[in-house]
């Protein structure tokens, strides 16, 4: 890292995610409600820089003094300056009041280091950088500078706990990742309530007991860089804040609105338009279909971010239309669904865009809907392309109506999504969903599965012919039990065998039965098959994965695209098609529609005619008792 102060370091930023990622590949930190600050130490002298590179050393004197007390010669530290309340939470509003500005209760929570002792650490793994920070602060008396603790894995549980304690949310970071300036997929922010920055474009006259002004008119930049109006914010102000903001707004007045879709008629009556230079943070419950904020509340003035950088955060601009009609980028509709950024490339090597994805789902809808209809979904969303994705189970309040709401857990009010139309499939493409994973039950009878899936997942050393052999042996075993199965490629390296069943058995029975079926093969040929998901135990074997058959577990749906190189698709096939030439990733977005057009009948034409159940005789045959 160069030691020149003329080019300040740039911060790594987090992308908004709807769900905390699960699995041990992520670590999770509390999201602090304050100002992002980089501390640059040169020859022992400290400079504090805001997210947009402004020098805030003077205004955050206590923080600068505390960093100087660390006695570092050369370093760049990354963290958040916040006011910590007695209950342990942080408050952005408290940070802005006069008492906090004087230094009381200020803390600097450090969560990363870019440079230490003259060494550039940005390419080092995240855990190594955090370990250096932890060692730096270990043994020091707790004070203004604090280390940001984290947990590994269990992201959804950590997020739920953060929300229960009234925190703003969490930051999830991919383990082993380097430090990269800008907004990428290695850091995700998951918020307990929706809030983001907006640009002020006007204000209304004060009325009643309110002084100075009534409400702020706010907006953000869309994908075409238009400043789009999003609504009025009239709550959350103290008397001091009203006065402070009004003084600033008066000098910014202009004759015309700065928004590309300003309010008209009564909505514009008495409005004072201002230059779009002031940035505020706003909390809100949801964004409606016409792009308006519901129940917005002012949270604070953001002086650490330029207005030009304020955009609708990931997913929000994809689900609204403007009051005044299309923006400069002409709207595109597929199956009646308006696409934003239709030219956004999702698979770079093939040049496949969001529009291509939407048209693909429209083309396969009649084949796919009988299988996917009304099943709770888990999505893999990749808004900027297949290489940066996150999982999402619960749908947002602003999601299109064509995505059906499904109540899954009476103790959790957040619904899952489902689709029952071509418009629903295209709406999923609109929000960048590259994989659709579904439950083995439908929403009208969630506790009674109507299918189970056995996933043949080979170790990398296992050749394709062995996977085929496993599929036929498993098919024959199921046939002996009296159960028909239907094969599908996964778009990965394995195969799925899907077994339709009558909705008579509960989740526990179906899961245990599928486990016992796999165990029969494992016991017969333990060197070829395993039920152990450990990769170390899988060497040279095919994993028979039965875990997709529990309540809440999912399997990739037929005709779903995959977030993998080449844009492969999970495809139902006939048993007589399985052979050396049919590789699991043979079909993709571009060539699958041609296959379907050439077929005389559905490869799974008999699927919905099958009437079969897990019987007592079947259970006994695989060693189940009771």
MIVO-902872 format. One record per residue (C-alpha): residue in one letter; z, y, x. Coordinates in steps of 0.5 Angstrom, whole numbers, plus 500, padded with zeros to 3 digits. Each point is the difference from the previous one (the first is absolute). Layout:
<pts>
<'a',<Z,Y,X>> ...
</pts>
This chain:
<pts>
<'x',<500,500,500>> <'x',<498,507,503>> <'x',<506,505,501>> <'x',<496,506,497>> <'x',<504,503,495>> <'x',<493,503,498>> <'x',<498,494,496>> <'x',<506,497,496>> <'x',<501,493,499>> <'x',<498,498,493>> <'x',<504,496,495>> <'x',<499,493,497>> <'x',<500,501,492>> <'x',<501,495,495>> <'x',<495,498,494>> <'x',<503,499,493>> <'x',<501,493,498>> <'x',<502,498,493>> <'x',<504,494,502>> <'x',<504,498,506>> <'x',<497,495,504>> <'x',<503,493,501>> <'x',<501,496,506>> <'x',<502,500,507>> <'x',<495,504,502>> <'x',<503,506,498>> <'x',<506,504,502>> <'x',<503,505,495>> <'x',<503,507,500>> <'x',<504,505,496>> <'x',<495,506,498>> <'x',<504,506,501>> <'x',<499,506,496>> <'x',<498,506,505>> <'x',<496,503,505>> <'x',<496,495,505>> <'x',<501,503,507>> <'x',<498,498,507>> <'x',<504,502,506>> <'x',<496,501,506>> <'x',<505,500,507>> <'x',<496,503,506>> <'x',<505,501,506>> <'x',<506,499,496>> <'x',<498,506,495>> <'x',<499,498,493>> <'x',<495,502,495>> <'x',<500,498,493>> <'x',<493,500,496>> <'x',<499,499,493>> <'x',<495,495,497>> <'x',<494,505,500>> <'x',<502,503,508>> <'x',<504,506,498>> <'x',<506,501,505>> <'x',<506,500,496>> <'x',<505,500,506>> <'x',<503,506,498>> <'x',<501,499,493>> <'x',<503,493,501>> <'x',<505,502,506>> <'x',<505,495,499>> <'x',<495,494,500>> <'x',<497,503,507>> <'x',<507,500,503>> <'x',<502,493,498>> <'x',<493,498,503>> <'x',<501,503,506>> <'x',<507,497,501>> <'x',<497,493,500>> <'x',<498,503,507>> <'x',<493,497,500>> <'x',<495,503,505>> <'x',<493,498,497>> <'x',<500,497,493>> <'x',<497,501,493>> <'x',<504,498,494>> <'x',<498,499,493>> <'x',<505,501,494>> <'x',<502,503,494>> <'x',<504,506,499>> <'x',<504,500,494>> <'x',<507,501,497>> <'x',<504,494,499>> <'x',<505,501,493>> <'x',<506,496,500>> <'x',<498,494,496>> <'x',<495,499,506>> <'x',<494,502,497>> <'x',<495,506,502>> <'x',<498,506,496>> <'x',<494,505,501>> <'x',<503,505,496>> <'x',<506,500,504>> <'x',<496,501,506>> <'x',<497,506,498>> <'x',<507,504,498>> <'x',<503,505,504>> <'x',<506,496,502>> <'x',<495,494,503>> <'x',<496,505,503>> <'x',<506,503,504>> <'x',<501,493,503>> <'x',<505,497,495>> <'x',<499,492,499>> <'x',<493,500,503>> <'x',<498,493,504>> <'x',<494,498,504>> <'x',<499,493,498>> <'x',<496,497,506>> <'x',<495,494,498>> <'x',<495,500,506>> <'x',<498,502,507>> <'x',<493,502,502>> <'x',<502,501,507>> <'x',<506,499,505>> <'x',<502,501,507>> <'x',<493,503,501>> <'x',<497,493,497>> <'x',<495,500,494>> <'x',<503,495,496>> <'x',<495,501,494>> <'x',<497,493,501>> <'x',<506,496,501>> <'x',<502,496,494>> <'x',<504,503,494>> <'x',<507,496,502>> <'x',<500,502,507>> <'x',<499,507,499>> <'x',<506,500,495>> <'x',<504,496,505>> <'x',<499,505,505>> <'x',<503,505,494>> <'x',<506,496,498>> <'x',<502,499,508>> <'x',<499,508,501>> <'x',<505,501,494>> <'x',<505,494,501>> <'x',<507,502,502>> <'x',<499,507,498>> <'x',<505,503,495>> <'x',<496,501,493>> <'x',<498,507,500>> <'x',<494,504,498>> <'x',<495,495,503>> <'x',<500,493,497>> <'x',<496,494,501>> <'x',<496,497,493>> <'x',<502,493,499>> <'x',<495,495,497>> <'x',<500,493,497>> <'x',<495,495,501>> <'x',<496,497,495>> <'x',<503,500,492>> <'x',<496,506,499>> <'x',<500,500,492>> <'x',<508,498,500>> <'x',<501,506,505>> <'x',<496,505,496>> <'x',<503,498,494>> <'x',<507,501,503>> <'x',<498,507,502>> <'x',<498,502,493>> <'x',<507,497,497>> <'x',<503,505,505>> <'x',<496,506,498>> <'x',<496,501,507>> <'x',<493,502,500>> <'x',<497,494,502>> <'x',<498,496,506>> <'x',<495,500,506>> <'x',<497,493,502>> <'x',<498,499,507>> <'x',<495,494,503>> <'x',<504,497,505>> <'x',<497,500,507>> <'x',<495,506,498>> <'x',<499,506,505>> <'x',<501,507,498>> <'x',<494,503,498>> <'x',<499,507,498>> <'x',<498,501,493>> <'x',<500,496,493>> <'x',<499,493,501>> <'x',<502,493,497>> <'x',<505,499,505>> <'x',<505,504,496>> <'x',<501,500,493>> <'x',<505,505,496>> <'x',<502,497,493>> <'x',<504,505,496>> <'x',<505,498,494>> <'x',<497,506,496>> <'x',<494,504,501>> <'x',<500,506,504>> <'x',<495,503,504>> <'x',<498,507,503>> <'x',<495,505,496>> <'x',<497,506,501>> <'x',<502,506,496>> <'x',<494,504,497>> <'x',<503,504,495>> <'x',<507,502,496>> <'x',<501,502,493>> <'x',<505,506,498>> <'x',<507,499,499>> <'x',<503,499,492>> <'x',<506,500,497>> <'x',<506,500,505>> <'x',<496,498,506>> <'x',<499,505,505>> <'x',<494,501,505>> <'x',<495,495,497>> <'x',<499,495,495>> <'x',<497,494,503>> <'x',<495,498,506>> <'x',<493,498,499>> <'x',<499,494,506>> <'x',<494,496,502>> <'x',<498,495,506>> <'x',<493,499,503>> <'x',<496,494,498>> <'x',<495,496,503>> <'x',<495,505,500>> <'x',<505,505,503>> <'x',<500,504,494>> <'x',<507,503,498>> <'x',<501,497,493>> <'x',<505,503,495>> <'x',<506,495,498>> <'x',<505,503,496>> <'x',<505,505,499>> <'x',<507,499,504>> <'x',<506,504,496>> <'x',<506,497,502>> <'x',<504,498,506>> <'x',<501,508,502>> <'x',<506,503,502>> <'x',<501,508,499>> <'x',<499,501,508>> <'x',<494,495,500>> <'x',<497,504,494>> <'x',<501,507,504>> <'x',<498,497,507>> <'x',<493,497,497>> <'x',<499,506,496>> <'x',<500,504,506>> <'x',<495,496,503>> <'x',<495,499,494>> <'x',<500,507,499>> <'x',<496,502,507>> <'x',<495,494,498>> <'x',<498,502,494>> <'x',<492,500,499>> <'x',<496,501,494>> <'x',<497,493,499>> <'x',<503,493,499>> <'x',<499,496,507>> <'x',<499,493,496>> <'x',<494,497,498>> <'x',<502,498,493>> <'x',<505,506,498>> <'x',<503,500,494>> <'x',<497,504,494>> <'x',<502,503,494>> <'x',<507,500,498>> <'x',<501,496,507>> <'x',<498,506,504>> <'x',<503,506,496>> <'x',<504,504,504>> <'x',<499,496,506>> <'x',<501,504,507>> <'x',<495,496,505>> <'x',<502,500,507>> <'x',<496,498,507>> <'x',<501,492,501>> <'x',<505,501,506>> <'x',<507,498,497>> <'x',<502,493,500>> <'x',<506,497,496>> <'x',<502,493,499>> <'x',<500,497,493>> <'x',<504,494,496>> <'x',<496,498,494>> <'x',<500,493,496>> <'x',<493,499,500>> <'x',<493,503,500>> <'x',<496,499,493>> <'x',<493,498,499>> <'x',<498,507,500>> <'x',<503,502,507>> <'x',<506,504,497>> <'x',<507,499,503>> <'x',<505,497,495>> <'x',<508,503,500>> <'x',<499,504,507>> <'x',<506,503,504>> <'x',<500,504,506>> <'x',<503,497,506>> <'x',<499,505,505>> <'x',<495,504,504>> <'x',<496,497,506>> <'x',<499,504,506>> <'x',<499,494,504>> <'x',<493,499,497>> <'x',<494,504,500>> <'x',<497,501,493>> <'x',<493,497,502>> <'x',<503,493,501>> <'x',<503,499,494>> <'x',<496,495,496>> <'x',<502,495,494>> <'x',<503,494,503>> <'x',<497,494,501>> <'x',<498,497,493>> <'x',<502,506,496>> <'x',<493,504,501>> <'x',<496,493,498>> <'x',<503,500,493>> <'x',<499,507,497>> <'x',<494,504,497>> <'x',<500,507,501>> <'x',<501,505,494>> <'x',<493,504,502>> <'x',<496,493,501>> <'x',<497,497,506>> <'x',<502,503,507>> <'x',<494,501,505>> <'x',<500,493,501>> <'x',<496,497,494>> <'x',<504,495,496>> <'x',<498,493,500>> <'x',<502,496,494>> <'x',<500,492,500>> <'x',<502,496,493>> <'x',<502,507,498>> <'x',<505,501,505>> <'x',<499,506,504>> <'x',<500,499,508>> <'x',<502,505,505>> <'x',<498,500,507>> <'x',<495,495,498>> <'x',<496,500,507>> <'x',<507,498,504>> <'x',<498,494,504>> <'x',<505,494,499>> <'x',<497,495,505>> <'x',<497,504,506>> <'x',<495,495,503>> <'x',<497,498,493>> <'x',<500,507,498>> <'x',<503,498,493>> <'x',<503,506,496>> <'x',<505,501,495>> <'x',<494,501,495>> <'x',<497,493,503>> <'x',<507,497,498>> <'x',<500,503,493>> <'x',<493,497,499>> <'x',<502,493,502>> <'x',<506,500,495>> <'x',<495,502,495>> <'x',<495,495,502>> <'x',<505,494,500>> <'x',<504,502,494>> <'x',<498,495,495>> <'x',<501,495,505>> <'x',<507,502,502>> <'x',<503,503,494>> <'x',<502,493,497>> <'x',<504,498,506>> <'x',<503,507,502>> <'x',<501,503,493>> <'x',<508,502,498>> <'x',<503,497,506>> <'x',<505,504,504>> <'x',<496,502,506>> <'x',<503,502,508>> <'x',<494,504,503>> <'x',<498,501,507>> <'x',<498,507,500>> <'x',<496,503,506>> <'x',<498,507,498>> <'x',<497,502,507>> <'x',<497,493,501>> <'x',<502,493,501>> <'x',<504,500,507>> <'x',<505,505,497>> <'x',<504,497,494>> <'x',<506,499,496>> <'x',<503,496,494>> <'x',<501,502,494>> <'x',<503,497,494>> <'x',<502,505,495>> <'x',<495,505,497>> <'x',<501,508,500>> <'x',<501,504,494>> <'x',<494,503,501>> <'x',<496,494,501>> <'x',<494,500,495>> <'x',<501,497,493>> <'x',<495,494,501>> <'x',<505,497,505>> <'x',<505,497,495>> <'x',<507,500,501>> <'x',<504,494,500>> <'x',<508,500,500>> <'x',<502,494,505>> <'x',<507,501,501>> <'x',<505,503,495>> <'x',<505,503,505>> <'x',<494,504,503>> <'x',<496,505,496>> <'x',<494,500,505>> <'x',<495,497,497>> <'x',<494,495,503>> <'x',<493,501,499>> <'x',<495,496,497>> <'x',<493,500,497>> <'x',<496,498,494>> <'x',<493,504,501>> <'x',<495,501,505>> <'x',<503,507,500>> <'x',<506,498,502>> <'x',<497,496,506>> <'x',<496,507,502>> <'x',<506,504,499>> <'x',<503,495,506>> <'x',<495,501,504>> <'x',<501,508,499>> <'x',<507,500,503>> <'x',<497,496,506>> <'x',<503,493,498>> <'x',<496,495,504>> <'x',<504,494,498>> <'x',<502,497,493>> <'x',<506,495,500>> <'x',<502,497,494>> <'x',<506,496,497>> <'x',<499,493,497>> <'x',<502,503,493>> <'x',<497,505,495>> <'x',<504,506,497>> <'x',<501,497,493>> <'x',<504,494,503>> <'x',<502,502,507>> <'x',<505,494,501>> <'x',<495,495,498>> <'x',<495,499,506>> <'x',<493,498,498>> <'x',<498,498,507>> <'x',<502,498,507>> <'x',<497,501,506>> <'x',<500,496,507>> <'x',<498,504,506>> <'x',<497,496,505>> <'x',<501,504,506>> <'x',<498,497,507>> <'x',<503,502,507>> <'x',<495,503,504>> <'x',<498,494,504>> <'x',<498,496,494>> <'x',<493,499,499>> <'x',<497,502,493>> <'x',<498,493,499>> <'x',<507,498,500>> <'x',<502,505,495>> <'x',<494,497,495>> <'x',<503,493,501>> <'x',<507,503,498>> <'x',<497,503,494>> <'x',<497,493,498>> <'x',<506,496,501>> <'x',<504,505,496>> <'x',<495,500,495>> <'x',<500,492,499>> <'x',<508,500,500>> <'x',<500,505,494>> <'x',<495,496,497>> <'x',<504,494,501>> <'x',<506,504,496>> <'x',<495,502,495>> <'x',<499,507,502>> <'x',<493,503,501>> <'x',<500,506,505>> <'x',<495,505,502>> <'x',<498,503,507>> <'x',<499,507,502>> <'x',<499,503,507>> <'x',<505,505,502>> <'x',<496,505,504>> <'x',<504,498,506>> <'x',<501,493,503>> <'x',<502,495,495>> <'x',<499,498,493>> <'x',<504,500,493>> <'x',<500,495,495>> <'x',<502,503,493>> <'x',<503,495,495>> <'x',<500,503,493>> <'x',<505,497,496>> <'x',<503,501,493>> <'x',<506,505,499>> <'x',<505,495,499>> <'x',<504,500,507>> <'x',<504,506,503>> <'x',<499,503,507>> <'x',<506,495,503>> <'x',<496,494,498>> <'x',<493,502,502>> <'x',<502,502,507>> <'x',<504,494,501>> <'x',<495,496,497>> <'x',<495,503,505>> <'x',<504,499,506>> <'x',<501,493,498>> <'x',<492,499,500>> <'x',<499,503,507>> <'x',<506,496,502>> <'x',<496,493,499>> <'x',<495,502,504>> <'x',<505,503,506>> <'x',<504,493,500>> <'x',<493,496,500>> <'x',<497,504,506>> <'x',<506,504,503>> <'x',<495,502,506>> <'x',<495,503,496>> <'x',<504,503,494>> <'x',<506,505,499>> <'x',<504,503,495>> <'x',<504,504,506>> <'x',<497,508,500>> <'x',<502,501,507>> <'x',<494,501,504>> <'x',<504,496,506>> <'x',<500,494,495>> <'x',<493,501,498>> <'x',<497,498,506>> <'x',<494,496,499>> <'x',<501,499,493>> <'x',<498,502,493>> <'x',<506,504,497>> <'x',<500,498,492>> <'x',<503,506,497>> <'x',<503,499,494>> <'x',<505,507,500>> <'x',<495,504,496>> <'x',<502,496,494>> <'x',<507,503,499>> <'x',<502,506,495>> <'x',<497,507,503>> <'x',<496,496,505>> <'x',<492,501,500>> <'x',<494,497,503>> <'x',<493,504,501>> <'x',<496,500,494>> <'x',<493,497,499>> <'x',<495,506,502>> <'x',<505,504,503>> <'x',<497,504,506>> <'x',<505,499,507>> <'x',<502,505,504>> <'x',<497,497,506>> <'x',<494,501,505>> <'x',<493,498,496>> <'x',<503,502,493>> <'x',<500,493,498>> <'x',<502,497,493>> <'x',<504,495,497>> <'x',<495,495,497>> <'x',<501,495,495>> <'x',<495,494,501>> <'x',<498,493,498>> <'x',<503,494,504>> <'x',<493,498,501>> <'x',<499,506,504>> <'x',<506,499,505>> <'x',<497,498,507>> <'x',<499,502,507>> <'x',<495,506,498>> <'x',<505,503,495>> <'x',<504,504,504>> <'x',<506,503,497>> <'x',<498,507,501>> <'x',<492,499,499>> <'x',<500,505,494>> <'x',<501,507,500>> <'x',<499,506,496>> <'x',<493,501,501>> <'x',<498,492,499>> <'x',<504,498,495>> <'x',<497,503,494>> <'x',<493,497,502>> <'x',<504,493,500>> <'x',<502,502,493>> <'x',<493,502,498>> <'x',<497,493,502>> <'x',<505,496,497>> <'x',<499,496,494>> <'x',<507,499,498>> <'x',<507,502,502>> <'x',<502,496,506>> <'x',<507,499,496>> <'x',<496,499,493>> <'x',<505,495,498>> <'x',<507,504,502>> <'x',<502,502,493>> <'x',<498,494,497>> <'x',<505,496,504>> <'x',<506,498,496>> <'x',<506,497,504>> <'x',<507,501,502>> <'x',<505,497,505>> <'x',<503,494,496>> <'x',<506,496,502>> <'x',<496,494,503>> <'x',<497,505,505>> <'x',<506,503,502>> <'x',<503,493,501>> <'x',<493,498,504>> <'x',<502,506,505>> <'x',<507,498,500>> <'x',<503,505,496>> <'x',<506,498,496>> <'x',<504,503,494>> 
</pts>
